[in-house]
Amino acid sequence: MSGIIFLGAVILFFVLSTFKILKEWERGVVFRFGRFQNVRGPGIIMLIPLVEQITRIDTRTITMDVPPQDVITRDNVTLKVNAVIYFRVVNPEAAVNRVEDYYFATSQLAQTSLRSILGQYTLDDLLSNRDKINHNLQETLDKATDPWGVKISLVEVKHIDLPKEMQRAMAREAEAERERRAKIIGAEGELQRSEKLAEASLIISKTPAAIQLAYLQTLSEIQKEGKTTIVFPIPIDFLSSFIDNNKK
């Protein structure tokens, strides 16, 4: 009886060692006596027991959060910057044979690249040219990880942590800029108003009747405000027409 159980266990071991099931996103890097054979999968694959071994590789996109890094910008501002990287394995054989741990290697490369590349920019560039910096990071990392069979799909700088004194200085600068724009808008409004008044005065000066209508309109508006006593200067030109009529 024990012999049958032992034989059954041996057969089960060989079956489990011979057949492997790889999911759709998995690839198997197969080694025979320690030497690379090929990449297999997905689906059911067959191995030679005790002769071939398999290393599974996930080919889905991996999201890696790069921890905050101390960055000194080109204009000597110290910042803390973190980022997120999206990458995937496109060459399973290279990811196994050419680097010990492709995930750890990509993480370390991302941290050093983040410090070195962002240090080439000024603070204003980091805040205003985020897309350009992300593209530069992506190209640099993709070129470095290509021998490892890793494709960097996207790099995004997530957060730039400014020192407190820098935040206060930027807030004062933004407030001064808003005040400057408000003064410019007010000055432009006064200029337009003066131009319109000049045009109106020129037109009125050429038409005496228009002057009389303007005074009468002003009197009518003052009366609507509920005033009981109105002292309003009347120019001689306004009365000249009445004087001429009385003489006739």
C-alpha positions in Angstrom: 0.0 0.0 0.0 2.8 2.4 0.9 4.4 1.6 -2.4 1.3 2.7 -4.3 1.1 5.9 -2.4 4.7 6.6 -3.1 4.3 5.9 -6.8 1.2 8.1 -6.9 3.1 11.0 -5.2 6.0 10.6 -7.8 3.5 10.7 -10.7 1.7 13.7 -9.3 5.1 15.5 -8.8 6.1 14.8 -12.4 2.7 16.0 -13.7 2.9 19.2 -11.7 6.5 19.8 -12.8 5.7 19.0 -16.5 2.6 21.2 -17.0 2.3 24.9 -16.1 -0.5 27.3 -16.8 0.4 30.9 -17.6 -2.2 33.6 -17.5 -2.7 35.9 -20.5 -0.4 38.6 -19.1 2.3 36.1 -18.0 5.3 34.9 -19.9 7.6 32.1 -18.8 11.4 32.3 -19.3 12.6 28.7 -19.6 16.1 27.5 -18.6 17.4 24.0 -19.4 20.3 23.0 -17.1 20.7 26.7 -16.3 20.9 27.9 -19.8 18.2 30.0 -21.5 16.0 28.1 -23.9 13.0 30.3 -24.9 10.1 32.4 -23.7 6.8 30.5 -23.5 3.1 31.3 -22.8 0.5 32.2 -22.2 -1.7 29.1 -21.7 -0.5 25.6 -20.9 3.2 24.9 -21.4 5.1 21.7 -20.9 8.5 21.4 -19.1 10.9 18.5 -18.8 10.9 17.6 -15.1 14.2 18.1 -13.2 15.8 19.5 -16.4 13.9 22.7 -17.2 13.0 25.5 -14.8 10.7 28.5 -15.4 10.7 32.1 -14.2 7.4 33.9 -14.5 7.3 37.5 -15.7 4.3 39.9 -15.5 3.9 41.9 -18.7 1.2 44.2 -17.5 1.8 48.0 -16.9 3.3 48.5 -13.5 2.7 51.7 -11.5 5.7 52.8 -9.4 5.5 55.6 -6.9 8.9 57.4 -6.6 9.4 58.6 -3.0 10.1 62.3 -2.4 13.6 63.4 -3.5 15.6 66.4 -2.3 16.3 68.5 -5.4 18.5 71.6 -5.7 17.4 73.6 -8.7 19.7 75.6 -11.0 18.9 78.8 -9.1 19.8 77.1 -5.8 16.3 76.4 -4.4 15.9 73.3 -2.3 12.7 71.3 -3.0 11.2 67.9 -2.3 9.7 66.3 -5.5 8.0 63.0 -6.0 6.8 61.3 -9.2 4.9 58.3 -10.5 6.2 56.0 -13.3 4.3 53.7 -15.6 6.3 50.9 -17.2 6.1 47.3 -18.4 8.3 44.4 -19.4 8.5 44.1 -23.2 11.4 41.6 -23.3 11.0 39.0 -20.6 14.4 37.3 -21.5 16.3 40.6 -21.0 14.4 41.4 -17.8 15.6 38.1 -16.3 19.1 37.7 -17.7 20.4 41.2 -18.0 19.4 42.6 -14.6 19.1 41.0 -11.2 15.8 42.7 -10.2 14.3 44.9 -12.9 11.8 46.5 -10.5 14.4 47.5 -8.0 16.8 48.7 -10.6 14.1 50.8 -12.3 13.1 52.3 -8.9 16.7 53.3 -8.1 17.3 54.7 -11.6 14.1 56.8 -11.4 15.2 58.4 -8.1 18.6 59.3 -9.3 17.3 60.6 -12.6 14.7 62.7 -10.8 17.3 64.5 -8.8 19.8 65.0 -11.6 17.3 66.1 -14.4 15.2 68.4 -12.2 18.4 70.0 -10.9 19.0 71.3 -14.5 15.9 73.5 -14.3 15.1 76.7 -12.5 12.2 76.9 -10.1 10.1 78.9 -12.6 10.7 76.2 -15.2 9.6 73.4 -12.8 6.4 75.2 -12.1 5.5 76.2 -15.6 7.1 73.6 -17.9 5.8 70.4 -16.3 4.9 68.6 -19.5 8.4 69.3 -21.0 10.1 68.0 -17.8 7.9 64.8 -17.8 8.8 64.1 -21.4 12.5 64.6 -20.7 12.3 62.2 -17.7 10.4 59.6 -19.7 13.0 59.7 -22.6 16.0 59.4 -20.2 14.5 56.5 -18.2 13.3 54.7 -21.3 16.8 54.9 -22.9 18.5 53.6 -19.7 16.0 50.7 -19.1 15.9 49.5 -22.7 18.7 47.0 -22.3 16.7 45.5 -19.4 13.7 44.9 -21.6 11.7 47.5 -19.8 9.6 50.1 -21.6 8.8 53.4 -19.7 5.4 54.5 -20.9 4.8 57.6 -18.8 6.5 59.7 -16.1 4.5 62.3 -14.1 5.9 64.7 -11.5 3.2 64.6 -8.8 4.1 67.1 -6.2 6.6 69.9 -5.7 7.0 70.8 -2.0 8.2 74.4 -1.7 9.9 75.8 1.5 7.6 77.9 3.6 9.6 81.1 3.0 9.4 80.5 -0.8 5.7 80.0 -0.6 5.3 83.3 1.2 7.5 85.1 -1.3 5.5 83.7 -4.2 2.2 84.7 -2.5 3.5 88.3 -2.2 4.7 88.3 -5.8 1.3 87.0 -7.0 -0.5 89.7 -4.9 1.7 92.4 -6.3 1.1 91.1 -9.8 -2.7 91.3 -9.3 -2.5 94.8 -8.0 -0.4 95.8 -11.0 -3.0 94.4 -13.4 -5.8 96.1 -11.5 -4.0 99.5 -11.8 -3.3 99.0 -15.5 -7.0 98.1 -16.1 -8.1 101.2 -14.1 -5.7 103.4 -16.0 -6.9 102.1 -19.3 -10.5 102.8 -18.2 -9.7 106.4 -17.3 -7.9 106.8 -20.6 -11.0 105.6 -22.5 -13.2 107.8 -20.4 -11.1 110.9 -21.1 -11.1 110.1 -24.8 -14.9 109.8 -24.9 -15.3 113.0 -22.8 -13.0 114.8 -25.2 -15.0 113.6 -28.2 -18.3 114.6 -26.5 -17.0 118.1 -25.6 -15.8 118.6 -29.1 -19.2 117.7 -30.5 -21.1 119.8 -28.0 -18.8 122.8 -28.5 -19.8 122.8 -32.2 -23.6 122.8 -31.5 -24.9 125.4 -29.0 -28.3 123.6 -28.9 -26.5 120.5 -27.6 -25.1 122.6 -24.7 -28.6 123.7 -23.7 -29.9 120.2 -23.9 -27.1 119.0 -21.7 -27.9 121.6 -19.0 -31.6 120.8 -19.1 -30.9 117.1 -18.8 -28.6 117.8 -15.8 -31.4 119.8 -14.1 -33.8 117.0 -14.7 -31.5 114.4 -13.1 -30.9 116.6 -10.1 -34.6 117.1 -9.6 -35.1 113.4 -9.5 -32.8 113.1 -6.5 -35.3 115.1 -4.4 -33.3 118.3 -3.9 -35.3 121.3 -2.8 -32.7 124.0 -3.6 -30.6 123.9 -6.7 -27.8 126.4 -7.5 -26.8 125.8 -11.1 -24.6 128.1 -13.1 -26.0 129.2 -16.4 -23.7 130.4 -19.1 -24.4 133.6 -21.0 -24.6 131.7 -24.2 -27.5 129.8 -22.9 -29.5 133.1 -22.3 -28.4 134.9 -25.4 -31.2 133.3 -27.5 -33.8 134.6 -25.0 -32.3 138.1 -25.0 -32.3 138.3 -28.7 -35.9 137.3 -28.8 -36.9 140.0 -26.3 -35.1 142.7 -28.4 -37.1 141.8 -31.4 
